[in-house]
């Protein structure tokens, strides 16, 4: 060691000239006069060389290189041993030094070598008994760490503790100091309201040192605060779990009984409120009470009794409708519309036109004048679900007329271009005259009909305010940004569903709808994320079904942006997308199957309108860069920056960041913007401007749906310039020709031509088609394993009462 480099010479001097040399050292040390025992301000404990602080018996303080051994032998034992022998040292100043060497004896006996930390370090032999106290560097580090912790500088404190552990992991006081610092940091976190951090630290301390003074009372205080916070946030299950942890840690703490009573009182108050309510409202309030405290058997019995009379179904959905009324503006509207309003025709089949389907308004549809004149007869005895009156021809006439008026919410530009006149003949019959003969006249009547006495927003004024009045088995209740309430209509006719209420809920990240289904917070899940299907398949309490039609995913392009009218740019964007890799690694997280595959156009693979000769869209990043560079040169610009609007659905979230990276590699800056799906689709269909938009839909009637697929604002009011969004003039030409087609073979050929031209013109960027699945808990009976829409057959569904109990 460095401190022994000159030790032999020094020892020799001490032995030979002991009195002279040590007298000089004592005078030198007394001249320094170091009364301050604190650490010099210019010392950095973590960066400067380590040192020990020695205090001699005359009060002199020395900062020396770390001494050895550590710790020094006990001075009293040394004095006792020396008193039995002839003295070999004499006192000079504050030191005991050797006067002369003794033959056959170790001159370092009961002495150590020290090296002072000065500008010119010197080595000395020092009698251990001449040292009054030794402050070792490790203890100095621990003392400084504790001081830092008391000043709330916990990062620095733990750096100092780690420095000691790196020097000697078994140093005395190391563990106790570390525990004290953890205690102080946990206490500080609780005082600042950082309850989770505080409990985590104190919990770690309890695991390693449960008998730490004042630890259990502090833990009880922290846990009580965490429980209070959970109750205020409505996270009752979390609060009860924390209460269980508190009971296991400190069962005798008064906070245990106080927090338990807090839950019990809140649950009983909610149960008392339920006694003043009726129907599904009473069921939900009792359910709220059990969510607070499920251990109350009396409340549980009342809940089960009320539920059997008014069953309630909770559903997790991708999004909820945005406004009431008989309008189809987004996928959420399509999902619930069959519950709220009967369509004029349920489907465009001969059975429907003869009025043989029960869930439609039409009793008969007669087509004359080669399809240009439609005579529609309405079924008798069907009433609006408020009981005000029967549905008649005027209601249907109002619905068809409103679709041709740009000022109404249900406006359809294509229908307005087709319609000539709607004329009621009597209460049950009306006549519709068209400008030309459409391919399938009945297909234009597959829409819900609202009451003629409603306003332009579809709402009817009542004493309690405007509300939607429908003809379905359910009525639409209050809507929020994340919830929709759908109540059973007050009807006693045959086929009335057993469900009294449907509560739809949209779960936003980080809330997980799959976890909510597994916990039982919801009973039905509209869409299962593709990478979570296997997780649910292994749950015996959950069933999985599928939708018959695959969902098509694509990126819409707004041709009103001059950049996107450039064909080279559209092709470059398409080549930048690695469809197979994104689908397999980001969405499915599994190998591709026969249904979930990359797409090459707007139609499902293998359908009658999908041309099998169309070659797949490939991924070529180099070609993408070249095409984007060519597009910039053609348009005379240096940079391209676009916005991508995408819906708040799992599949879109999974790939957006990769799309941004892929487009950036090709030379296009993409700014992603997440939107609720209902908001995004409603705006797109109304003709709102955009750059790129991620869209999802199933295509069941290609003849009517291909236009809105290739151009989101295809049916928007004229002032919105919706058709201007079609990025390819060639595709607009083909769509207009399709509207003039009057026979099925010509229509199919035109749709195949559109599929082929879409591959090259790229009015949209096709992505993939996915097999969509839904799931439900086994307490719900009735859903089929293959459906066209989520609530198919709901009139026969039944559900058993259930609530989540805490595990023992």
SULDABEL-V103349 format. One record per backbone hydrogen bond with DSSP energy under -0.5 kcal/mol. NH is the residue of the N-H (numbers start at 0). CO is the residue of the C=O. If there is no record, write none. Layout:
# SULDABEL-V103349
nh = (NH,NH)
co = (CO,CO)
This chain:
# SULDABEL-V103349
nh = (3,4,6,9,10,11,12,13,14,15,16,17,20,21,22,23,24,25,26,27,28,29,30,31,32,34,36,42,44,46,47,51,52,53,53,54,55,55,56,56,58,61,63,63,64,77,78,79,80,81,82,83,83,84,89,91,94,96,96,98,100,102,104,106,108,110,111,113,115,116,117,120,123,125,126,127,129,130,131,131,132,134,135,139,140,141,142,143,144,145,146,147,148,149,150,150,151,152,153,156,157,158,159,160,161,162,163,164,165,166,167,170,173,176,177,178,179,180,181,182,183,184,185,186,187,188,189,190,191,192,193,194,197,198,199,200,201,202,203,204,205,206,207,208,211,214,217,218,219,220,221,222,223,224,225,226,227,228,229,230,231,232,233,233,234,235,238,239,240,241,242,243,244,245,246,247,248,249,252,255,256,257,258,259,260,261,262,263,264,265,266,267,268,269,270,271,272,273,274,275,276,280,281,281,282,283,284,285,286,287,288,289,290,291,292,295,296,299,300,301,302,303,304,305,306,307,308,308,309,310,312,314,315,316,316,326,328,332,333,334,335,336,337,338,339,339,340,342,343,344,348,352,353,354,355,359,359,360,361,362,363,364,365,367,367,371,371,372,373,374,375,375,376,377,378,382,383,384,386,390,392,394,395,396,397,398,399,400,401,402,403,404,405,407,408,410,411,412,415,416,417,418,419,420,422,424,425,429,430,431,432,433,434,437,442,443,443,444,445,446,448,450,453,454,457,459,461,464,466,468,469,470,471,473,474,476,479,483,484,485,486,487,488,490,495,497,499,500,501,502,503,503,504,505,506,506,507,510,512,515,516,517,518,519,520,521,522,523,524,525,527,528,531,532,535,536,537,538,539,541,542,544,545,546,547,550,551,551,552,553,554,555,555,556,557,558,558,560,561,563,564,564,565,566,569,570,571,572,573,574,575,576,576,577,578,581,582,583,584,585,585,586,586,587,588,589,592,596,596,598,606,609,610,611,613,619,619,623,624,625,626,627,628,629,630,631,632,633,634,635,636,639,641,643,644,644,645,647,648,652,653,654,654,655,656,658,659,660,661,662,663,664,665,666,666,667,668,669,670,671,672,674,679,680,681,682,683,684,685,686,687,691,692,693,694,696,699,703,704,705,708,709,710,713,715,719,720,721,723,724,725,726,731,732,733,734,735,736,737,738,739,739,740,740,746,747,748,749,750,751,752,753,754,755,756,757,758,759,759,760,761,764,765,766,767,768,769,771,773,774,775,776,777,779,780,780,786,791,793,795,796,797,799)
co = (0,1,3,5,6,7,8,9,10,11,12,13,16,17,18,19,20,21,22,23,24,25,26,27,28,32,34,39,42,43,43,63,134,51,61,132,53,59,93,129,55,53,51,61,114,73,74,75,76,77,78,79,80,81,96,94,91,89,94,87,14,100,101,104,105,107,125,123,121,62,115,117,113,111,95,109,126,127,54,129,54,52,133,135,136,137,138,139,140,141,142,143,144,145,146,147,148,147,151,152,153,154,155,156,157,158,159,160,161,162,163,167,170,172,173,174,175,176,177,178,179,180,181,182,183,184,185,186,187,189,188,192,193,194,195,196,197,198,199,200,201,202,203,204,208,211,213,214,215,216,217,218,219,220,221,222,223,224,225,226,227,228,229,230,229,233,234,235,236,237,238,239,240,241,242,243,244,245,249,252,252,253,254,255,256,257,258,259,260,261,262,263,264,265,266,267,268,269,270,272,273,277,277,278,278,279,280,281,282,283,284,285,286,287,288,292,294,295,296,297,298,299,300,301,302,303,304,305,305,497,500,502,523,314,504,324,326,329,329,330,331,332,333,335,335,336,336,358,446,444,346,348,349,351,350,356,357,342,343,376,376,352,374,365,372,367,368,367,431,365,373,429,363,427,360,380,388,469,383,381,426,391,391,392,393,394,395,396,397,398,400,401,403,404,455,407,402,714,411,412,413,414,432,432,430,428,428,375,422,373,420,371,417,435,439,439,440,441,442,444,341,468,450,458,454,466,464,461,459,457,467,339,339,338,486,484,482,503,477,501,474,499,472,488,492,796,310,310,485,312,483,501,314,481,316,504,505,507,510,511,512,513,514,515,515,515,313,313,774,315,772,526,528,529,531,532,533,535,537,538,775,773,784,771,786,769,549,696,767,694,764,553,692,762,690,556,724,557,559,560,560,561,562,564,565,566,567,568,569,570,571,572,573,575,576,577,578,579,580,580,581,581,582,582,583,583,595,594,768,766,603,606,608,609,610,574,617,619,620,621,622,623,624,625,626,627,628,629,630,631,631,666,668,670,642,691,672,674,646,648,649,650,651,651,652,654,655,656,657,658,659,660,661,662,663,662,639,667,641,669,643,645,675,676,677,678,679,680,681,683,682,642,555,644,553,551,697,700,700,701,704,705,706,710,712,716,717,716,720,721,722,724,727,728,729,730,731,732,733,734,735,736,736,737,742,743,744,745,746,747,748,749,750,751,752,753,754,755,756,756,757,554,763,552,552,596,550,769,544,524,542,522,540,776,778,797,545,788,790,792,793,780,778)
